[in-house]
C-alpha cells in the first residue's frame, strides 16, 4: 500500500502508541470541536495561540518526526504564504471621502466664494507696528502655527508599513492572520485527530454521542455501521487505484502519439475497470457478512472498545472546561 502510506493527511498511526492514542475518542472529538469553534469571533492573539498550542501538543505527544514533519511543514508553508500575501494586499477600505453636497445639486452654476484675506493684527505691546518688518511677522505666524499643533495622545497608526509598492495596514494584517490561522487550525487539528484515533473508535464514539437521537427515530446504529464500512472501504479504493496505475505504467504507452482522444479513451477504460473492481469488492464484503449470519446491526453488534472513561479522560475533560472558560473571558474579538 505505497499510495496509502504516501498520503500526507488523514492517516492513522498504529505504532508507537502515545498518550493521545489512549484518550477516549469522545473526549478527543470534544477537543476537536473546541478547536474548530473557538476561533469564531476570537481575537488574533487567541488564533495564534491555538496554532502554537497544536504544535506543542504534537511535540509533547511524542509522535515521530517522520510522521508530522511533511504534514506540518507544507501546511505552515501554505499558511505563511497566505499571511504574507494577505498582509500586503489592499484591505478594501476606500481612501476617498464623500463630498458634503451631491454633485450638480442645482441646475445653475454656483458662484465660487473666495474668502477674504485675514488681517494680521499687531501685538498689544506694539499696536501700530512700529519697528517691525515683514520677516518678523512671518516668523511670528509660523511660531503661532507650530504652537497650535497638538501632540498625538497615543501611538496608534493605521498604516503599519508603507514602502511603495508595499503597504501593510491594520485591517489587512488582521485579515491575513485570521485566514492563515483558521486554515491551519481547521486542517491540522482534524489531521491530528485522525492520526491518533482508529476509524472504529471514531464510529463507536459517534454512535454513543448520537444515542439521544434514537427517541426521534434516527437509525443511529445503521449510520455508525455505514460509516465504519466506508472507512474500511477507503483503503480498498486506494489499493485498486494503485494497481490500475501500475498496470498502465508497465505497458509503456506512448501518450504523445495517442493524442487527446486516444488518451481520454484509455482513461475511460481505466475508470470503468476501477468501478467494476470496487463493485466486486463491495459484493464480496456483503457476501462475507451474510455468511457470518449478519442480519441487522442491532442483533450483531461488534464492540470496538469498552466505552468507559478513565482518569486521564476525566483530566482531559477538566482541561477542556478550563479551555472554554479562558476563551469566554479573554479570547473575544476587540
C-alpha positions as CSV (number, residue, x, y, z in Angstrom):
1,X,0.0,0.0,0.0
2,X,2.6,2.6,-1.1
3,X,-0.1,5.0,-2.2
4,X,-1.9,4.8,1.2
5,X,1.4,5.4,3.1
6,X,2.4,8.3,0.9
7,X,-0.8,10.3,1.6
8,X,0.1,13.4,3.7
9,X,-3.2,13.7,5.6
10,X,-5.8,11.5,7.2
11,X,-3.7,8.5,8.2
12,X,-4.0,6.5,11.4
13,X,-0.7,5.9,13.2
14,X,-0.8,2.5,14.8
15,X,2.7,2.4,16.3
16,X,4.0,3.9,18.5
17,X,1.1,4.2,20.9
18,X,1.1,7.7,22.5
19,X,-1.0,9.1,25.3
20,X,-3.1,10.8,22.7
21,X,-4.0,7.3,21.4
22,X,-5.1,6.2,24.9
23,X,-7.6,9.1,25.2
24,X,-11.2,8.2,24.6
25,X,-12.5,9.1,21.1
26,X,-15.4,11.1,22.5
27,X,-13.1,13.3,24.6
28,X,-10.8,13.9,21.6
29,X,-13.9,14.7,19.5
30,X,-14.9,17.3,22.0
31,X,-11.5,18.8,21.9
32,X,-11.6,18.8,18.1
33,X,-14.9,20.7,18.0
34,X,-13.5,23.2,20.5
35,X,-10.6,23.9,18.2
36,X,-13.0,24.4,15.3
37,X,-15.5,26.6,17.2
38,X,-13.3,28.8,19.5
39,X,-11.7,30.8,16.6
40,X,-15.2,32.2,15.8
41,X,-15.3,35.9,16.9
42,X,-11.9,35.5,18.5
43,X,-9.0,38.0,18.5
44,X,-5.7,37.5,16.7
45,X,-3.8,36.5,19.9
46,X,-6.2,33.6,20.6
47,X,-5.9,32.4,17.0
48,X,-2.2,32.4,17.1
49,X,-2.3,30.8,20.5
50,X,-4.3,27.9,19.0
51,X,-1.6,27.4,16.3
52,X,1.2,27.3,18.9
53,X,-0.9,25.0,21.2
54,X,-1.4,22.5,18.4
55,X,2.3,22.5,17.6
56,X,3.2,22.0,21.3
57,X,0.6,19.3,21.6
58,X,2.2,17.4,18.7
59,X,5.7,17.7,20.3
60,X,4.5,16.7,23.8
61,X,2.6,13.7,22.5
62,X,5.8,12.0,21.3
63,X,4.6,11.5,17.7
64,X,7.6,10.6,15.5
65,X,9.1,13.4,13.4
66,X,8.8,11.4,10.2
67,X,5.0,11.4,10.6
68,X,4.2,15.0,11.1
69,X,7.3,16.7,9.5
70,X,5.9,16.7,6.0
71,X,2.3,17.4,7.0
72,X,3.1,20.3,9.3
73,X,5.9,21.7,7.0
74,X,3.7,22.0,3.9
75,X,0.8,23.4,6.0
76,X,3.0,26.0,7.7
77,X,4.4,27.0,4.3
78,X,1.0,27.5,2.7
79,X,-0.3,29.4,5.8
80,X,2.8,31.6,5.9
81,X,2.4,32.4,2.2
82,X,-1.3,33.3,2.8
83,X,-0.2,35.5,5.7
84,X,2.4,37.4,3.7
85,X,0.2,37.8,0.6
86,X,-2.8,38.8,2.7
87,X,-0.8,41.4,4.6
88,X,0.4,43.3,1.5
89,X,-2.9,43.2,-0.4
90,X,-5.3,46.1,-0.2
91,X,-7.6,45.9,2.8
92,X,-10.7,47.1,0.8
93,X,-11.3,50.3,2.7
94,X,-11.5,53.4,0.3
95,X,-9.3,56.4,0.9
96,X,-11.6,58.8,-0.8
97,X,-14.3,60.7,1.1
98,X,-17.8,61.6,0.1
99,X,-18.4,65.3,-0.6
100,X,-20.8,67.2,1.7
101,X,-23.1,68.2,-1.1
102,X,-24.1,66.0,-4.1
103,X,-22.8,66.9,-7.5
104,X,-25.0,69.1,-9.7
105,X,-27.4,69.8,-6.9
106,X,-28.6,73.0,-8.6
107,X,-29.2,73.5,-12.3
108,X,-27.4,76.8,-12.5
109,X,-23.7,77.1,-11.7
110,X,-22.9,78.3,-8.2
111,X,-20.7,81.3,-7.7
112,X,-17.5,80.4,-6.0
113,X,-16.9,82.3,-2.8
114,X,-13.4,83.5,-2.2
115,X,-12.6,84.0,1.4
116,X,-11.2,87.4,2.4
117,X,-7.6,87.5,3.5
118,X,-7.1,87.5,7.2
119,X,-5.9,90.8,8.7
120,X,-2.8,90.4,10.7
121,X,-3.1,92.2,14.0
122,X,-0.2,93.7,15.8
123,X,0.5,92.6,19.3
124,X,-0.7,94.6,22.3
125,X,2.6,96.0,23.1
126,X,3.1,97.4,19.6
127,X,-0.4,98.1,18.3
128,X,0.8,100.4,15.4
129,X,3.6,98.1,14.2
130,X,6.4,100.5,14.7
131,X,9.8,98.9,14.2
132,X,8.6,95.5,12.8
133,X,9.4,94.1,9.4
134,X,7.6,91.6,7.2
135,X,10.1,88.8,8.0
136,X,9.4,89.1,11.7
137,X,5.6,88.9,11.1
138,X,6.1,85.8,9.0
139,X,8.2,84.1,11.7
140,X,5.7,85.0,14.4
141,X,2.9,83.5,12.3
142,X,4.9,80.3,11.8
143,X,5.5,80.1,15.5
144,X,1.9,80.5,16.3
145,X,1.0,77.7,13.8
146,X,3.5,75.4,15.5
147,X,2.1,76.2,18.9
148,X,-1.4,75.4,17.7
149,X,-0.4,71.8,16.6
150,X,-1.3,69.4,19.4
151,X,0.7,66.2,20.1
152,X,-0.9,62.8,19.4
153,X,-2.4,61.3,22.6
154,X,-1.5,57.7,21.6
155,X,0.9,56.0,19.3
156,X,-1.9,54.4,17.2
157,X,-1.1,54.1,13.4
158,X,-3.5,52.6,10.9
159,X,-0.7,52.1,8.3
160,X,1.9,49.8,9.9
161,X,4.3,49.7,7.0
162,X,4.4,51.7,3.8
163,X,7.3,51.1,1.4
164,X,5.9,51.6,-2.1
165,X,4.6,49.4,-3.7
166,X,4.1,47.5,-0.4
167,X,1.6,48.8,2.1
168,X,0.5,47.0,5.3
169,X,-2.4,48.2,7.3
170,X,-4.0,47.0,10.5
171,X,-7.1,45.7,8.6
172,X,-5.0,43.8,6.0
173,X,-2.8,42.2,8.7
174,X,-5.8,41.2,10.8
175,X,-7.5,39.6,7.8
176,X,-4.3,37.7,6.9
177,X,-3.8,36.4,10.4
178,X,-7.5,35.3,10.6
179,X,-7.4,33.4,7.3
180,X,-4.0,31.7,7.8
181,X,-4.6,30.6,11.4
182,X,-8.1,29.4,10.7
183,X,-6.8,27.3,7.8
184,X,-4.0,25.8,9.9
185,X,-6.3,25.1,12.8
186,X,-9.0,23.5,10.6
187,X,-6.7,21.2,8.7
188,X,-4.1,20.2,11.3
189,X,-6.5,19.7,14.3
190,X,-8.6,17.3,12.1
191,X,-5.4,15.6,10.9
192,X,-4.1,15.2,14.4
193,X,-7.5,13.6,15.5
194,X,-7.4,11.1,12.6
195,X,-3.7,10.4,13.3
196,X,-4.3,9.3,16.8
197,X,-7.8,7.7,16.6
198,X,-8.7,4.5,15.0
199,X,-11.6,4.6,12.5
200,X,-13.6,2.0,14.6
201,X,-13.2,4.2,17.7
202,X,-14.4,7.2,15.8
203,X,-17.6,5.5,14.6
204,X,-18.2,3.9,18.1
205,X,-17.8,7.3,19.8
206,X,-20.2,9.0,17.3
207,X,-22.7,6.2,18.0
208,X,-22.5,6.8,21.7
209,X,-22.9,10.6,21.3
210,X,-25.9,10.1,19.0
211,X,-27.8,7.9,21.3
212,X,-30.3,10.7,22.3
213,X,-31.4,10.8,18.6
214,X,-33.0,7.4,19.0
215,X,-36.0,9.0,20.6
216,X,-36.7,10.8,17.3
217,X,-36.5,7.6,15.2
218,X,-33.0,8.2,13.9
219,X,-31.2,4.9,12.9
220,X,-28.1,5.5,14.9
221,X,-26.6,2.0,14.7
222,X,-27.2,1.8,11.0
223,X,-25.4,5.2,10.5
224,X,-22.5,4.0,12.6
225,X,-22.3,0.8,10.7
226,X,-22.3,2.6,7.3
227,X,-19.6,4.9,8.5
228,X,-17.5,2.0,9.7
229,X,-17.8,0.2,6.4
230,X,-17.0,3.4,4.4
231,X,-13.8,3.9,6.4
232,X,-12.9,0.3,5.9
233,X,-13.6,0.6,2.2
234,X,-11.3,3.6,1.6
235,X,-8.0,1.6,1.7
236,X,-9.5,-0.8,-0.8
237,X,-10.3,2.1,-3.2
238,X,-6.7,3.4,-2.9
239,X,-5.3,-0.1,-3.5
240,X,-7.4,-0.6,-6.7
241,X,-6.2,2.9,-7.9
242,X,-2.6,1.9,-7.2
243,X,-2.9,-1.4,-9.0
244,X,-4.5,0.1,-12.1
245,X,-1.9,2.9,-12.2
246,X,0.9,0.3,-12.1
247,X,-0.8,-1.7,-14.8
248,X,-0.9,1.3,-17.1
249,X,2.8,2.1,-16.4
250,X,4.0,-1.4,-17.2
251,X,2.5,-1.2,-20.7
252,X,4.8,1.7,-21.7
253,X,2.2,3.6,-23.6
254,X,3.4,6.5,-25.8
255,X,0.9,9.2,-24.8
256,X,2.2,11.7,-27.4
257,X,1.2,9.5,-30.3
258,X,-2.2,8.8,-29.0
259,X,-3.4,12.4,-28.8
260,X,-6.2,13.8,-26.8
261,X,-8.9,11.3,-28.0
262,X,-6.7,8.3,-27.5
263,X,-5.7,9.3,-24.0
264,X,-9.2,10.1,-23.0
265,X,-10.3,6.7,-24.3
266,X,-7.7,4.8,-22.3
267,X,-8.6,6.7,-19.1
268,X,-12.3,6.0,-19.6
269,X,-11.4,2.3,-19.8
270,X,-9.4,2.5,-16.6
271,X,-12.2,4.3,-14.8
272,X,-14.7,1.7,-16.0
273,X,-12.4,-1.1,-14.7
274,X,-11.9,0.7,-11.4
275,X,-15.7,0.9,-10.9
276,X,-16.1,-2.8,-11.7
277,X,-13.4,-3.8,-9.2
278,X,-14.9,-1.6,-6.5
279,X,-18.4,-3.1,-7.1
280,X,-16.8,-6.6,-6.9
281,X,-15.1,-5.8,-3.6
282,X,-18.4,-4.5,-2.2
283,X,-20.2,-7.6,-3.3
284,X,-17.5,-9.7,-1.6
285,X,-17.9,-7.8,1.7
286,X,-21.7,-8.2,1.7
287,X,-21.3,-11.9,1.0
288,X,-18.9,-12.3,3.9
289,X,-21.3,-10.5,6.2
290,X,-24.2,-12.8,5.1
291,X,-22.1,-15.9,5.6
292,X,-21.4,-14.9,9.2
293,X,-25.1,-14.6,9.8
294,X,-25.3,-10.8,9.9
295,X,-28.9,-9.8,9.6
296,X,-29.2,-6.4,11.4
297,X,-26.8,-4.2,13.2
298,X,-28.9,-4.3,16.4
299,X,-28.6,-8.0,16.7
300,X,-25.0,-8.4,15.6
301,X,-23.0,-5.6,17.2
302,X,-19.3,-5.5,17.4
303,X,-18.0,-3.7,20.5
304,X,-14.7,-2.0,19.5
305,X,-13.9,-0.6,23.0
306,X,-15.4,-0.7,26.5
307,X,-16.7,2.9,26.4
308,X,-15.6,3.8,29.9
309,X,-13.8,7.0,30.8
310,X,-10.5,6.6,32.7
311,X,-8.8,9.1,35.0
312,X,-6.8,10.7,32.2
313,X,-10.0,11.2,30.2
314,X,-11.5,13.0,33.2
315,X,-8.4,15.1,33.4
316,X,-8.8,16.0,29.7
317,X,-12.4,17.0,30.3
318,X,-11.4,19.2,33.2
319,X,-8.8,20.9,31.0
320,X,-11.4,21.3,28.3
321,X,-13.7,23.1,30.7
322,X,-10.9,25.4,31.7
323,X,-10.1,26.0,28.0
324,X,-13.7,27.2,27.4
325,X,-13.6,29.4,30.5
326,X,-10.5,31.0,29.3
327,X,-12.0,31.5,25.8
328,X,-15.2,33.1,27.2
329,X,-13.2,35.5,29.5
330,X,-10.3,36.6,27.4
331,X,-10.4,35.5,23.8
332,X,-13.2,37.7,22.4
333,X,-12.6,40.0,19.5
334,X,-12.0,43.6,20.5
